[in-house]
Amino acid sequence: MGTNSDGLLPDAGSSERPADFTLSLPPLEIGALLRAHGLRPQRDLGQNFLADSSILRRIVQAAELPPGAAVLEVGPGLGSLTRWLAVVARRVVAVELDAHLLPVLEDVLGGLGNVEIVQGDILQLDPATLMNEDGYFVTANIPYYITSALIRHLLEARVKPRRIVLTVQREVAERICAVPGEMSLLALSVQMYGRPRVVLRIPAGAFIPPPKVDSAVVRIDLYETLPYSESTREGIFRMAKAGFSQKRKTLRNALAGGLQISTAESSALLERAGIDPQRRAETLTLEEWAALAQARGLD
């Protein structure tokens, strides 16, 4: 699929482009900031600072933040993306795990009255406490090692975002957007809650220091009304976890092992759901997983 002239991928099923966003901010001098504070990027914390101003602008453009938006940013790092978000959002809550970066963030963002810096582990914090309102937006360049855990944390929160826009490893972004035939547990988990799509691809050289992988921006637009009840979603996840536990096996064998039942029982379960026992987990649609959960009595 080709990209638009501004680097954004076209929206599937729509000819509309994201709203124009012509703001320009001077780039941060990342090397100078780090030296001034006696810091080095911590690879074990996934610290690869996005330095390319044109890409930062495109991320904010892809987020399509409406007037008055409240934004949760995870891993602001040195504040590169935070500055851009603060210009268009009513409120930005930036959660940073590394306490050593707080003085830098104060230097870069101290004059912005609509930015709140929170030091802590986002996976241990309740988004409801941070945001206090439904329909907020998440826009962030996150540490890649928390991608799956963070997405699930946000999607299962009591107060849910309206849209999630994350810079993640390119391979993971494409896996999140997979279609039946290439599905994964991560893709299924995300697609229960919203529609994901890759909106921007980012080369490693756009970061300081460059990561060892290419990156992409994935956008997840959450459904206003979820298609399944909480109990059905739990049932789908339980069945899918069993089905993907032995991905190379047929569903008959994978479910038998994952659910600790006999192959005869798993075959009967699949047949009740109208699914060929010889199929594999990556081929099933979300609707088929829901039928399987119903056949198991987990809805």
Contacts in CASP RR format, 6 or more apart in sequence:
PFRMAT RR
TARGET T0000
AUTHOR 0000-0000-0000
METHOD contacts of the structure
MODEL  1
MGTNSDGLLPDAGSSERPADFTLSLPPLEIGALLRAHGLRPQRDLGQNFL
ADSSILRRIVQAAELPPGAAVLEVGPGLGSLTRWLAVVARRVVAVELDAH
LLPVLEDVLGGLGNVEIVQGDILQLDPATLMNEDGYFVTANIPYYITSAL
IRHLLEARVKPRRIVLTVQREVAERICAVPGEMSLLALSVQMYGRPRVVL
RIPAGAFIPPPKVDSAVVRIDLYETLPYSESTREGIFRMAKAGFSQKRKT
LRNALAGGLQISTAESSALLERAGIDPQRRAETLTLEEWAALAQARGLD
1 9 0 8 1.000
1 10 0 8 1.000
2 9 0 8 1.000
2 10 0 8 1.000
3 9 0 8 1.000
3 10 0 8 1.000
3 201 0 8 1.000
4 10 0 8 1.000
4 17 0 8 1.000
6 58 0 8 1.000
6 61 0 8 1.000
7 58 0 8 1.000
7 200 0 8 1.000
8 17 0 8 1.000
8 18 0 8 1.000
8 58 0 8 1.000
8 61 0 8 1.000
8 62 0 8 1.000
8 199 0 8 1.000
8 200 0 8 1.000
9 197 0 8 1.000
9 198 0 8 1.000
9 199 0 8 1.000
9 200 0 8 1.000
9 201 0 8 1.000
10 17 0 8 1.000
11 17 0 8 1.000
11 197 0 8 1.000
12 197 0 8 1.000
18 61 0 8 1.000
18 62 0 8 1.000
18 64 0 8 1.000
19 61 0 8 1.000
19 64 0 8 1.000
21 57 0 8 1.000
21 60 0 8 1.000
21 61 0 8 1.000
21 88 0 8 1.000
23 57 0 8 1.000
23 60 0 8 1.000
23 84 0 8 1.000
23 87 0 8 1.000
23 88 0 8 1.000
24 53 0 8 1.000
24 57 0 8 1.000
25 53 0 8 1.000
25 56 0 8 1.000
25 83 0 8 1.000
25 84 0 8 1.000
25 87 0 8 1.000
26 53 0 8 1.000
27 51 0 8 1.000
27 52 0 8 1.000
27 53 0 8 1.000
28 51 0 8 1.000
28 78 0 8 1.000
28 79 0 8 1.000
28 80 0 8 1.000
28 83 0 8 1.000
28 108 0 8 1.000
30 49 0 8 1.000
30 51 0 8 1.000
30 78 0 8 1.000
30 80 0 8 1.000
30 208 0 8 1.000
31 208 0 8 1.000
33 78 0 8 1.000
33 104 0 8 1.000
33 107 0 8 1.000
33 108 0 8 1.000
34 40 0 8 1.000
34 41 0 8 1.000
34 78 0 8 1.000
34 104 0 8 1.000
37 100 0 8 1.000
37 103 0 8 1.000
37 104 0 8 1.000
39 100 0 8 1.000
39 101 0 8 1.000
39 104 0 8 1.000
41 47 0 8 1.000
41 48 0 8 1.000
41 49 0 8 1.000
41 208 0 8 1.000
41 209 0 8 1.000
42 98 0 8 1.000
45 97 0 8 1.000
45 98 0 8 1.000
45 143 0 8 1.000
46 143 0 8 1.000
46 144 0 8 1.000
46 145 0 8 1.000
47 77 0 8 1.000
47 98 0 8 1.000
47 143 0 8 1.000
48 207 0 8 1.000
48 208 0 8 1.000
48 209 0 8 1.000
48 210 0 8 1.000
48 211 0 8 1.000
49 77 0 8 1.000
49 78 0 8 1.000
49 80 0 8 1.000
49 207 0 8 1.000
49 208 0 8 1.000
50 56 0 8 1.000
50 80 0 8 1.000
50 81 0 8 1.000
50 141 0 8 1.000
50 167 0 8 1.000
50 202 0 8 1.000
50 206 0 8 1.000
50 207 0 8 1.000
51 80 0 8 1.000
51 206 0 8 1.000
51 207 0 8 1.000
51 208 0 8 1.000
52 202 0 8 1.000
52 205 0 8 1.000
52 206 0 8 1.000
55 200 0 8 1.000
55 202 0 8 1.000
55 206 0 8 1.000
56 80 0 8 1.000
56 81 0 8 1.000
56 84 0 8 1.000
57 84 0 8 1.000
58 200 0 8 1.000
58 217 0 8 1.000
59 81 0 8 1.000
59 84 0 8 1.000
59 139 0 8 1.000
59 141 0 8 1.000
59 165 0 8 1.000
59 167 0 8 1.000
59 200 0 8 1.000
59 217 0 8 1.000
60 81 0 8 1.000
60 84 0 8 1.000
60 85 0 8 1.000
60 88 0 8 1.000
60 139 0 8 1.000
62 165 0 8 1.000
62 199 0 8 1.000
62 200 0 8 1.000
62 217 0 8 1.000
62 219 0 8 1.000
63 71 0 8 1.000
63 137 0 8 1.000
63 139 0 8 1.000
63 163 0 8 1.000
63 165 0 8 1.000
63 219 0 8 1.000
64 163 0 8 1.000
65 71 0 8 1.000
65 85 0 8 1.000
65 88 0 8 1.000
65 89 0 8 1.000
65 137 0 8 1.000
65 139 0 8 1.000
67 90 0 8 1.000
68 89 0 8 1.000
68 90 0 8 1.000
68 91 0 8 1.000
69 88 0 8 1.000
69 89 0 8 1.000
69 90 0 8 1.000
69 91 0 8 1.000
69 136 0 8 1.000
69 137 0 8 1.000
70 89 0 8 1.000
70 90 0 8 1.000
70 91 0 8 1.000
70 92 0 8 1.000
70 93 0 8 1.000
70 131 0 8 1.000
70 133 0 8 1.000
70 135 0 8 1.000
70 136 0 8 1.000
70 137 0 8 1.000
71 85 0 8 1.000
71 89 0 8 1.000
71 91 0 8 1.000
71 92 0 8 1.000
71 93 0 8 1.000
71 136 0 8 1.000
71 137 0 8 1.000
71 138 0 8 1.000
71 139 0 8 1.000
72 93 0 8 1.000
72 95 0 8 1.000
72 127 0 8 1.000
72 130 0 8 1.000
72 131 0 8 1.000
72 136 0 8 1.000
72 137 0 8 1.000
72 138 0 8 1.000
72 139 0 8 1.000
72 140 0 8 1.000
72 161 0 8 1.000
73 81 0 8 1.000
73 82 0 8 1.000
73 85 0 8 1.000
73 92 0 8 1.000
73 93 0 8 1.000
73 94 0 8 1.000
73 95 0 8 1.000
73 138 0 8 1.000
73 139 0 8 1.000
73 140 0 8 1.000
74 95 0 8 1.000
74 122 0 8 1.000
74 138 0 8 1.000
74 140 0 8 1.000
74 142 0 8 1.000
74 150 0 8 1.000
75 94 0 8 1.000
75 95 0 8 1.000
75 96 0 8 1.000
75 97 0 8 1.000
75 122 0 8 1.000
75 140 0 8 1.000
75 141 0 8 1.000
75 142 0 8 1.000
75 143 0 8 1.000
76 82 0 8 1.000
76 94 0 8 1.000
76 95 0 8 1.000
76 96 0 8 1.000
76 101 0 8 1.000
76 105 0 8 1.000
76 117 0 8 1.000
76 140 0 8 1.000
77 96 0 8 1.000
77 98 0 8 1.000
77 101 0 8 1.000
77 104 0 8 1.000
77 105 0 8 1.000
78 101 0 8 1.000
78 104 0 8 1.000
78 105 0 8 1.000
78 108 0 8 1.000
79 94 0 8 1.000
79 104 0 8 1.000
79 105 0 8 1.000
79 108 0 8 1.000
79 109 0 8 1.000
80 141 0 8 1.000
81 139 0 8 1.000
81 140 0 8 1.000
81 141 0 8 1.000
82 92 0 8 1.000
82 94 0 8 1.000
82 105 0 8 1.000
82 108 0 8 1.000
82 109 0 8 1.000
82 115 0 8 1.000
83 108 0 8 1.000
83 109 0 8 1.000
83 112 0 8 1.000
85 92 0 8 1.000
85 139 0 8 1.000
86 92 0 8 1.000
86 109 0 8 1.000
86 112 0 8 1.000
86 114 0 8 1.000
86 115 0 8 1.000
89 114 0 8 1.000
89 137 0 8 1.000
90 114 0 8 1.000
91 114 0 8 1.000
91 116 0 8 1.000
92 112 0 8 1.000
92 114 0 8 1.000
92 115 0 8 1.000
92 116 0 8 1.000
93 116 0 8 1.000
93 118 0 8 1.000
93 130 0 8 1.000
93 131 0 8 1.000
94 105 0 8 1.000
94 109 0 8 1.000
94 115 0 8 1.000
94 116 0 8 1.000
94 117 0 8 1.000
94 118 0 8 1.000
95 118 0 8 1.000
95 119 0 8 1.000
95 120 0 8 1.000
95 122 0 8 1.000
95 125 0 8 1.000
95 130 0 8 1.000
96 102 0 8 1.000
96 105 0 8 1.000
96 117 0 8 1.000
96 118 0 8 1.000
96 119 0 8 1.000
96 120 0 8 1.000
97 119 0 8 1.000
97 120 0 8 1.000
97 121 0 8 1.000
97 122 0 8 1.000
97 143 0 8 1.000
99 119 0 8 1.000
102 117 0 8 1.000
102 119 0 8 1.000
105 117 0 8 1.000
106 117 0 8 1.000
109 115 0 8 1.000
109 117 0 8 1.000
118 125 0 8 1.000
118 130 0 8 1.000
122 146 0 8 1.000
122 150 0 8 1.000
122 153 0 8 1.000
123 146 0 8 1.000
123 149 0 8 1.000
123 150 0 8 1.000
123 153 0 8 1.000
126 157 0 8 1.000
126 158 0 8 1.000
127 136 0 8 1.000
127 153 0 8 1.000
127 154 0 8 1.000
127 157 0 8 1.000
127 158 0 8 1.000
127 159 0 8 1.000
127 160 0 8 1.000
127 161 0 8 1.000
128 157 0 8 1.000
128 158 0 8 1.000
128 159 0 8 1.000
131 159 0 8 1.000
131 161 0 8 1.000
132 159 0 8 1.000
133 159 0 8 1.000
134 159 0 8 1.000
134 160 0 8 1.000
134 162 0 8 1.000
135 160 0 8 1.000
135 161 0 8 1.000
135 162 0 8 1.000
136 159 0 8 1.000
136 161 0 8 1.000
136 162 0 8 1.000
137 161 0 8 1.000
137 162 0 8 1.000
137 163 0 8 1.000
137 164 0 8 1.000
137 165 0 8 1.000
138 154 0 8 1.000
138 161 0 8 1.000
138 163 0 8 1.000
138 164 0 8 1.000
138 165 0 8 1.000
138 166 0 8 1.000
139 165 0 8 1.000
139 166 0 8 1.000
140 165 0 8 1.000
140 166 0 8 1.000
140 167 0 8 1.000
141 166 0 8 1.000
141 167 0 8 1.000
142 150 0 8 1.000
142 166 0 8 1.000
142 167 0 8 1.000
142 168 0 8 1.000
144 168 0 8 1.000
144 169 0 8 1.000
144 172 0 8 1.000
144 211 0 8 1.000
144 213 0 8 1.000
147 166 0 8 1.000
147 168 0 8 1.000
147 169 0 8 1.000
147 172 0 8 1.000
148 172 0 8 1.000
148 186 0 8 1.000
150 166 0 8 1.000
151 164 0 8 1.000
151 166 0 8 1.000
151 176 0 8 1.000
151 186 0 8 1.000
151 189 0 8 1.000
151 190 0 8 1.000
151 220 0 8 1.000
152 189 0 8 1.000
154 160 0 8 1.000
154 161 0 8 1.000
154 164 0 8 1.000
155 189 0 8 1.000
155 190 0 8 1.000
155 192 0 8 1.000
155 193 0 8 1.000
155 222 0 8 1.000
160 193 0 8 1.000
160 222 0 8 1.000
161 222 0 8 1.000
162 221 0 8 1.000
162 222 0 8 1.000
163 219 0 8 1.000
163 220 0 8 1.000
163 221 0 8 1.000
163 222 0 8 1.000
164 219 0 8 1.000
164 220 0 8 1.000
164 222 0 8 1.000
165 199 0 8 1.000
165 217 0 8 1.000
165 218 0 8 1.000
165 219 0 8 1.000
165 220 0 8 1.000
166 217 0 8 1.000
166 218 0 8 1.000
166 220 0 8 1.000
167 202 0 8 1.000
167 215 0 8 1.000
167 216 0 8 1.000
167 217 0 8 1.000
168 176 0 8 1.000
168 215 0 8 1.000
168 216 0 8 1.000
168 217 0 8 1.000
168 218 0 8 1.000
169 211 0 8 1.000
169 213 0 8 1.000
169 214 0 8 1.000
169 215 0 8 1.000
169 216 0 8 1.000
170 201 0 8 1.000
170 202 0 8 1.000
170 213 0 8 1.000
170 214 0 8 1.000
170 215 0 8 1.000
170 216 0 8 1.000
171 213 0 8 1.000
172 186 0 8 1.000
173 198 0 8 1.000
173 215 0 8 1.000
173 216 0 8 1.000
173 217 0 8 1.000
173 218 0 8 1.000
174 198 0 8 1.000
174 216 0 8 1.000
175 182 0 8 1.000
175 184 0 8 1.000
175 186 0 8 1.000
175 187 0 8 1.000
176 186 0 8 1.000
176 187 0 8 1.000
176 190 0 8 1.000
176 196 0 8 1.000
176 218 0 8 1.000
176 220 0 8 1.000
177 187 0 8 1.000
177 196 0 8 1.000
177 197 0 8 1.000
177 198 0 8 1.000
177 218 0 8 1.000
178 184 0 8 1.000
178 187 0 8 1.000
178 282 0 8 1.000
180 282 0 8 1.000
180 283 0 8 1.000
180 284 0 8 1.000
180 285 0 8 1.000
181 282 0 8 1.000
181 283 0 8 1.000
182 282 0 8 1.000
183 281 0 8 1.000
183 282 0 8 1.000
183 283 0 8 1.000
183 284 0 8 1.000
184 244 0 8 1.000
184 282 0 8 1.000
185 240 0 8 1.000
185 241 0 8 1.000
185 244 0 8 1.000
187 196 0 8 1.000
188 236 0 8 1.000
188 237 0 8 1.000
188 240 0 8 1.000
188 286 0 8 1.000
188 289 0 8 1.000
189 237 0 8 1.000
189 240 0 8 1.000
190 196 0 8 1.000
190 220 0 8 1.000
191 286 0 8 1.000
192 226 0 8 1.000
192 227 0 8 1.000
192 228 0 8 1.000
192 233 0 8 1.000
192 236 0 8 1.000
192 237 0 8 1.000
192 286 0 8 1.000
193 220 0 8 1.000
193 222 0 8 1.000
193 223 0 8 1.000
193 226 0 8 1.000
194 220 0 8 1.000
194 221 0 8 1.000
194 222 0 8 1.000
194 223 0 8 1.000
195 220 0 8 1.000
195 221 0 8 1.000
195 223 0 8 1.000
196 218 0 8 1.000
196 219 0 8 1.000
196 220 0 8 1.000
197 218 0 8 1.000
197 219 0 8 1.000
198 216 0 8 1.000
198 217 0 8 1.000
198 218 0 8 1.000
198 219 0 8 1.000
199 217 0 8 1.000
199 218 0 8 1.000
199 219 0 8 1.000
200 216 0 8 1.000
200 217 0 8 1.000
201 214 0 8 1.000
201 215 0 8 1.000
201 216 0 8 1.000
201 217 0 8 1.000
202 214 0 8 1.000
202 215 0 8 1.000
202 216 0 8 1.000
202 217 0 8 1.000
203 214 0 8 1.000
203 215 0 8 1.000
204 210 0 8 1.000
204 211 0 8 1.000
204 212 0 8 1.000
204 213 0 8 1.000
204 214 0 8 1.000
204 215 0 8 1.000
206 215 0 8 1.000
207 215 0 8 1.000
226 233 0 8 1.000
227 286 0 8 1.000
228 236 0 8 1.000
228 290 0 8 1.000
229 299 0 8 1.000
231 298 0 8 1.000
231 299 0 8 1.000
232 290 0 8 1.000
232 293 0 8 1.000
232 294 0 8 1.000
232 298 0 8 1.000
232 299 0 8 1.000
234 298 0 8 1.000
235 293 0 8 1.000
235 296 0 8 1.000
235 298 0 8 1.000
235 299 0 8 1.000
236 286 0 8 1.000
236 289 0 8 1.000
236 290 0 8 1.000
236 292 0 8 1.000
236 293 0 8 1.000
236 298 0 8 1.000
238 293 0 8 1.000
238 298 0 8 1.000
239 255 0 8 1.000
239 289 0 8 1.000
239 292 0 8 1.000
239 293 0 8 1.000
239 296 0 8 1.000
239 298 0 8 1.000
240 281 0 8 1.000
240 289 0 8 1.000
241 258 0 8 1.000
242 254 0 8 1.000
242 255 0 8 1.000
242 257 0 8 1.000
242 258 0 8 1.000
242 259 0 8 1.000
243 251 0 8 1.000
243 254 0 8 1.000
243 255 0 8 1.000
243 258 0 8 1.000
243 281 0 8 1.000
244 254 0 8 1.000
244 281 0 8 1.000
244 282 0 8 1.000
245 254 0 8 1.000
245 257 0 8 1.000
245 258 0 8 1.000
246 253 0 8 1.000
246 254 0 8 1.000
246 257 0 8 1.000
246 258 0 8 1.000
247 254 0 8 1.000
247 280 0 8 1.000
247 281 0 8 1.000
247 282 0 8 1.000
248 280 0 8 1.000
249 280 0 8 1.000
250 277 0 8 1.000
250 278 0 8 1.000
250 279 0 8 1.000
250 280 0 8 1.000
251 266 0 8 1.000
251 270 0 8 1.000
251 275 0 8 1.000
251 277 0 8 1.000
251 278 0 8 1.000
251 279 0 8 1.000
251 280 0 8 1.000
251 281 0 8 1.000
251 284 0 8 1.000
252 263 0 8 1.000
252 266 0 8 1.000
252 267 0 8 1.000
252 270 0 8 1.000
252 277 0 8 1.000
252 278 0 8 1.000
253 263 0 8 1.000
253 266 0 8 1.000
254 280 0 8 1.000
254 281 0 8 1.000
255 261 0 8 1.000
255 266 0 8 1.000
255 269 0 8 1.000
255 270 0 8 1.000
256 262 0 8 1.000
256 263 0 8 1.000
256 265 0 8 1.000
256 266 0 8 1.000
257 266 0 8 1.000
259 266 0 8 1.000
259 296 0 8 1.000
261 269 0 8 1.000
266 277 0 8 1.000
267 277 0 8 1.000
269 292 0 8 1.000
269 295 0 8 1.000
269 296 0 8 1.000
270 276 0 8 1.000
270 277 0 8 1.000
270 292 0 8 1.000
270 295 0 8 1.000
271 277 0 8 1.000
272 295 0 8 1.000
273 288 0 8 1.000
273 291 0 8 1.000
273 292 0 8 1.000
273 294 0 8 1.000
273 295 0 8 1.000
274 291 0 8 1.000
275 284 0 8 1.000
275 288 0 8 1.000
275 291 0 8 1.000
275 292 0 8 1.000
284 292 0 8 1.000
290 299 0 8 1.000
293 299 0 8 1.000
END
